[in-house]
Amino acid sequence: MDTECQSQLSTWHGYVDWKNRPALTNRHGGLRAASFVLVVEVLENLAYLANASNLVLYFSEYMHFSPSKSANSVTNFMGTAFLLALLGGFLSDAFCTTYYIYLISALIEFLGLVVLTIQARSGSLKPPKCDLQAALNVPCEQVHGAQAAMLFIGLYLVALGVGGIKGSLPPHGAEQFDETTPQGRKQRSTFFNYFVFCLAFGALIAVTFVVWVEDNKGWQWGFGISTFAIFLSIPIFLAGSPFYRNKIPCGGPLTTISKVLIAALLNCGASRNSTSAIASMTSSPSPPIPTGKECGENSNRKEVGSIETPSTSLSFLNRAVSDTPACSALQCSVQQVEEVKIVMKILPIFACTIMLNCCLAQLSTFSVQQAASMNTKVGSLKVPPASLPIFPVLFIIILAPVYDHFIIPFARRVTKTEMGISHLQRIGIGLFLSIVAMAIAALVEIKRKRVATNSELLESTKPLPITFIWIAFQYLFLGSADLFTLAGLLEFCFSEAPVSMRSLATSLSWASLAMGYYLSSVIVSIVNRVTGISTNKPWLSGSNLNHYHLERFYWLMCILSTLNFMHYLFWATKYKYRSARSSK
């Protein structure tokens, strides 16, 4: 009996190693295991952003897409990649461990990059070169047929791989820490901070070195570097296999959510009481894990499954628990209902971060065009406007260690709490900084246009006598906002979601990014349509940026961000952490 008890204590409940054996507490998990994930993230984001940041030029110069089609193709590619993170998260929760989802996704991205590299290297697989000076009236031949098929097959294999990685890698790293101890929770918080740091570090290499290679040595070399980076990430990830602990999949989270929602709707006419809830809990327990082990660390903490009666919040969902369901297949347990309630409470927080990502989208559009109209020299060095994304990346790289090693320890001493700054406070700080960033962007644009007017350069395309460093201020605040919100949202979704839905919930952070970019395009279109009707000249149209009313657009974004922040405060103040230790 003592031997059996000792064996039980020495293993992680609900976790296995890479050989599907019980994970051992003294061997698996911890910072050592998570460090492999951080190195892999540098290489993974390098491989992705090296192409995404410069892909619009590849489409226009080599595939002969129009500027608008090039921009739309890149937007669709990036949006699809981030939305597919939801698929990666779902598969990690439902069928395979995050360990295998990452490996499968990395191989898919590798195959896609191989296809793109081969096409970029072979002239016969691309449209013929176009000499605009020799044939001014002859349009360039746009990629079509089998060549276009090869391009988009490679591109969307990459998107599928990126989505799977984004949906599995962050939760895989976070799973390595023991959340039943204060030290484990602090280490997990540090992991998410440095995950964003590594993401930014990979982006820094991508938008500097790899973009330079693509512009000066050829796209085949740029795709080749990305291919090598993602290929190198696989053996590095595998090297950590002896140290990983992998959460056992707990069944399809979307199935549970759909089942509870449909059951609540169909049972809306049925009456129920607390005794029927207990009876239902007994008669329809949650589906067991295939291995028969607990799903998650239930030994030392109170989980949703220990609740015998439904909570009073979101009471309409309690109708899903019934002795006489409308359909026997829709019989739900109290645990399943409470898990769906947790997800429903997370969704408003997630929705409030979409506006921040909409503001971030301006960094790669109007902010770059602003900088292009200004003096981009720093001493004798001329900085290309397309390199401006370096600013937020550098700010994140600097701020992440400062936040983790100085701000958080100071906040812990002041507040005398374990976290120092809670997840929701961190997200709120990021949303507030986005408001400040948009206000600064509007003021800088007013100053830029005033300089253009005073210099009599409103109708000119010459650089204005004002340094582009002014644009760096909005990058500083938006970069800081991104650090606070992305890391905070990743950790919030992971720690608050039910154990069976953690990967899917964490993937919401990437879905928010995709939706923010899509929302930005929608807002610009609406603004142009409305202002075009009322003033006969849209705010954001034409070939001369000096004729834009960009400052008005930034003030509009500032107002929308303020309303979004107030909306966030409403939900954040109502939200109650599902465990007592999180609310301290």
Secondary structure, 3 states (H helix, E strand, C coil): CHHHHHHHHCEEEEEECCCCCEEECCCCCCHHHHHHHHHHHHHHHHHHHHHHCCHHHHHHHCCCCCHHHHHHHHHHHHHHHHHCHHHHHHHHHHCCCHHHHHHHHHHHHHHHHHHHHHHHHCHHHCCCCCCCCCCCCCCCCCCCHHHHHHHHHHHHHHHHHHHHHHHHHHHHHHCCCCCCCHHHHHHHHHHHHHHHHHHHHHHHHHHHHHHHHHHHCCHHHHHHHHHHHHHHHHHHHHHCHHHCCEECCCCCHHHHHHHHHHHHHHCCCCCCCHHHHHHHHHHCCCCCCCCCCCCCCCCCCCCHHHCCCCCCCCHHHHHHCCCCCCCHHHCCCHHHHHHHHHHHHHHHHHHHCHHHHHHHHHHHCHHHHHHHCEECEECCEECCHHHCCHHHHHHHHHHHHHHHHHHHHHHHHHHCCCCCCCHHHHHHHHHHHHHHHHHHHHHHHHHHHHHHHHCCCCCCCCCEEEECHHHHHHHHHHHHHHHHHHHHHHHHHHHHCCHHHHHHHHCHHHHHHHHHHHHHHHHHHHHHHHHHHHHCCCCCCCCCHHHCCHHHHHHHHHHHHHHHHHHHHHHHHHCCCCCHHHHC
